Amino acid sequence: GDAALADTLDRLERAGAVRHPPFASFCDLPLDEFDAYVLTSEWEGLPLSLLEAMGAGIPVVAPLVGGVGEVLDATTGFPVPAFDDVSSYLDAFLMITANERDALQRAEAARARIESSFSVAAFDARLDSVDGYFRGAAAVADAAAPAS
């Protein structure tokens, strides 16, 4: 019902933009159709969609805002110095299209970083390494176990 939004959507459609329906999870997307994942946020924590794209082996272009720099650097993707630096996004796209091999090597390095440091297994291993962290959980499990 918003006339300004309707006008904006109409202009985008005339310019060739394609609107896609919402999705329930990242893996529902047609990932094999993506040449890159692009994040344009002005601020972030550590975006789950970024971790998912990196874990899926998709080259990533994103600004170094919030926690993005914890996983993204020039070895794992295509960092952009500022969210509004359009020329840096364009430079990254040109690098991806000019050297697909390099883009895929960075994407593989990103996947390896996600698996080693940000996966469920890595999280569990870090918790397990904290002495006594699971002691309370073990006690609860033992108390709930049927007596034999």
C-alpha positions in Angstrom: 0.0 0.0 0.0 3.0 2.3 0.2 3.0 4.4 -3.0 6.7 5.3 -2.7 7.7 1.7 -2.3 5.5 0.7 -5.3 7.2 3.4 -7.4 10.7 2.2 -6.3 9.8 -1.5 -7.1 8.4 -0.5 -10.5 11.6 1.5 -11.3 13.8 -1.5 -10.2 11.8 -3.8 -12.4 12.1 -1.5 -15.4 15.9 -1.4 -14.8 16.0 -5.2 -15.0 16.0 -6.1 -11.3 14.5 -9.5 -10.5 12.6 -10.0 -7.2 12.7 -13.5 -5.7 10.4 -14.9 -3.2 11.5 -15.2 0.5 13.4 -18.3 1.6 13.3 -20.2 4.8 17.0 -21.1 5.0 20.2 -20.4 3.1 20.4 -23.9 1.8 17.0 -23.4 0.1 18.6 -20.9 -2.3 19.9 -22.1 -5.7 23.5 -21.8 -4.6 24.9 -23.3 -7.8 23.5 -20.2 -9.7 25.6 -17.7 -7.6 28.9 -16.4 -8.8 29.4 -14.4 -5.5 27.7 -13.5 -2.3 27.6 -9.7 -1.7 27.0 -8.0 1.7 26.5 -4.3 1.6 25.7 -3.6 5.3 26.7 -0.5 7.1 27.0 -2.3 10.4 26.9 -6.0 11.4 27.9 -8.4 14.2 29.1 -11.5 12.5 26.3 -12.2 9.9 25.2 -15.8 9.7 24.5 -15.4 6.0 28.1 -14.5 5.5 29.3 -17.6 7.4 26.8 -19.8 5.4 28.0 -18.4 2.0 31.6 -18.9 3.0 30.8 -22.4 4.2 29.1 -23.1 0.9 32.2 -22.2 -1.0 30.8 -19.1 -2.7 33.2 -16.2 -3.2 32.3 -13.3 -0.8 32.4 -9.6 -1.3 31.7 -7.6 1.9 32.7 -4.5 3.8 34.9 -4.9 6.9 32.2 -3.8 9.4 31.5 -5.3 12.8 32.8 -8.9 13.0 33.1 -9.5 9.3 36.9 -9.1 9.5 37.0 -12.0 11.9 36.5 -14.4 8.9 36.9 -12.3 5.8 40.3 -11.1 4.5 42.0 -11.1 1.1 42.8 -14.8 1.5 39.2 -15.8 2.1 37.3 -13.4 -0.1 37.1 -9.9 -1.3 36.9 -7.3 1.5 35.7 -3.9 0.8 37.1 -1.1 3.1 33.7 0.7 3.6 30.1 -0.3 3.0 29.5 2.7 0.7 32.7 2.3 -1.4 31.0 1.4 -4.7 34.2 1.4 -6.7 35.7 -1.2 -4.4 32.6 -3.5 -4.9 33.0 -3.1 -8.7 36.8 -3.8 -8.4 36.0 -7.0 -6.5 33.4 -8.1 -9.1 36.0 -7.5 -11.9 38.6 -9.5 -10.0 36.1 -12.4 -9.6 35.2 -12.4 -13.2 38.7 -11.9 -14.5 40.2 -14.6 -12.4 37.7 -17.3 -11.5 40.5 -19.6 -10.3 41.6 -17.1 -7.7 38.0 -16.5 -6.6 37.5 -20.2 -6.1 40.8 -20.5 -4.2 39.7 -17.8 -1.8 36.3 -19.4 -1.5 37.9 -22.7 -0.6 40.1 -21.0 2.0 37.0 -19.4 3.4 35.3 -22.8 3.6 38.3 -24.3 5.4 38.3 -21.3 7.9 34.6 -21.8 8.6 35.0 -25.6 9.1 38.1 -25.1 11.4 36.9 -22.2 13.4 33.1 -21.5 13.0 31.5 -24.9 12.5 29.3 -26.7 15.1 32.2 -29.1 15.5 34.7 -26.3 16.2 32.3 -24.7 18.7 31.8 -28.0 20.5 35.6 -28.6 20.6 36.1 -25.1 22.1 33.5 -25.8 24.8 35.0 -29.3 25.4 38.4 -27.7 25.9 37.2 -25.6 28.8 37.9 -27.7 31.9 34.7 -28.6 33.7 32.4 -26.9 31.3 30.3 -30.0 30.7 30.5 -31.2 34.3 27.0 -29.9 35.1 25.6 -31.5 31.9 27.1 -34.8 32.8 25.7 -34.7 36.3 22.2 -34.0 34.9 22.5 -36.8 32.4 23.6 -39.2 35.2 20.7 -38.2 37.4 18.2 -38.7 34.6 19.6 -42.1 33.7 17.4 -45.1 34.8 18.8 -47.1 37.7 19.9 -50.6 36.8 
